[in-house]
Amino acid sequence: MQSTEIESWTLETLDAATTWGARPSIYAHVEAAVNALEEPAFLGELPLPDGAVEAESAAAGAVFGSELSVADERLRAKQIAKAVRDLLADSSVPNLRHLARLLSRGPVLGVLDDVLAEVVARGELQPDRFHRLAMFLIREAPERELVKLGIGMLGVLVGCDEREVLLTIGRHEEFTLFAAVALAATLERPQVSLWALAKGARAWGRIHAVERLAESLSADPDPGELGAQTFESIRAWLVREGYRNAVMDDYLALTCARAGRLEQALAADIVDDALLDGAAGILAALLRAGPAEHIEDYGEAPQVAQAYLRHLSRRPGHRPLDLIHLLVAEQLREFIAPVGDELEDDATLRALGWDLDCRAAVIEMAGQVVARSEWSEQVEAGLAGEDELRFHQADAAAQLLGIDSWPHHHRRVVAEPLHSQSWFPLVHTEDAARLDVAIELARAHLPLDAIATGPADEPGLGPEFDVHDTLLIVVHGLVDRSGKGAELLAAALRSPATRIRRGAVRVLSTWGEGLGGLEPALRAAEAIEPDRDLRSDMQTVLASSAV
């Protein structure tokens, strides 16, 4: 972006060494890390040199919003926009430092659109100068909010191709969202660049890069000079890998199913295992009651479910399937199964495309998948292994197949008693002898004295309260088990975390007259309880137990 005008404005007065001293450039820091990686490795949680608190990703703010009021955001946007205009008029160190101070007061994400709109609204923008300042902020700034502002400024310059710079800085998930927006706004055909950006991210950056990629495919389905094969490769990646992320697959499942044309991919007579695994992951995410869109929002779900199960049901026995397919097949069957013994028309399901013929076909094919012979061996291997995800898949499958997984949960609790996720199934058992074993494990391994330091007005957040949460999980297994684990409940009543004490009181409310011998302990707790509402709950339970 060259300009023919002769002007006195120059970036030489903003020499990085003069302005920021020895503070390192964030871009150079990220670039060095990227160059040291072997593709397709992720950059990971690379600490940035500006010393700011690392967020899981700046892009999470696009989901959860800002804490500032609308009025505060507008004022801050105007202040930052004026500082940018001042710097564009006079490239002085004081002006740059003033801009940096404004940005240091909080994330720029919530106000960036307003800032850029305010800067360009007057029609006085000089593209060459604007471009040079944006690149200076990206390449030289030692503070992340300045870098984000620079990336946002690039996004205003339609036709400005700085994809190499954006793909480099976007490899760090603090900047992936900003890079994705800039690429989508400035490139005529951004799909390949957005694809590369998405493949280099794994958490919120993956989510936002894939969302922009899907939008670009929908807005411009003609591949043009990129070629049809390139678009097919992108779509194939979306339904096999693109939806997977370190936050929650649910956020991208529907986006990738639609943009990747999953229904068309599964319509083929022969499909690869990667597609079947991808379809399983997408369907599993859509069938969960999570925070994103569900299977009810996917119009092609009946078509996809039938095609997916058709491929599974035709699979010869000598070619085993992965355990995830058993779980998804059963989830699909449960989703459209009849309330009673007979399959009857359901108006709600029919409106979503699940008519009687479709439901009957899904139930039949899902049953064939569940009846395959390889599952028991995979379940036993998963339960005996150490991989956390595989263990939970195997545990879910064990419940479906009637395989006893309690001994494996016992083994995992013994190995890691303070933090094991296996405490929940260990104590939620109908076998009285097994419950006694679980209670004795908790007595022997949980630091009850360290937990029972006395009540406080403490929310109980942070890793130091993990063991309190473990105790609460055990205590929740004592509902309607009057007298069982009284020592554990007594310790929970004296936890400084209010929610732990509240959980103990709720369990005691199911114990009836005498509270299993814990009435004196509850009276002592009520006398010193600092939370008024919880103290009232304690009084109610004491009164009920007396009656």
Order of alpha helices (4+ residues) and beta strands (2+ residues): alpha-alpha-alpha-alpha-alpha-alpha-alpha-alpha-alpha-alpha-alpha-alpha-alpha-alpha-alpha-alpha-alpha-alpha-alpha-alpha-alpha-alpha-alpha-alpha-alpha-alpha-alpha-alpha-alpha-alpha-alpha
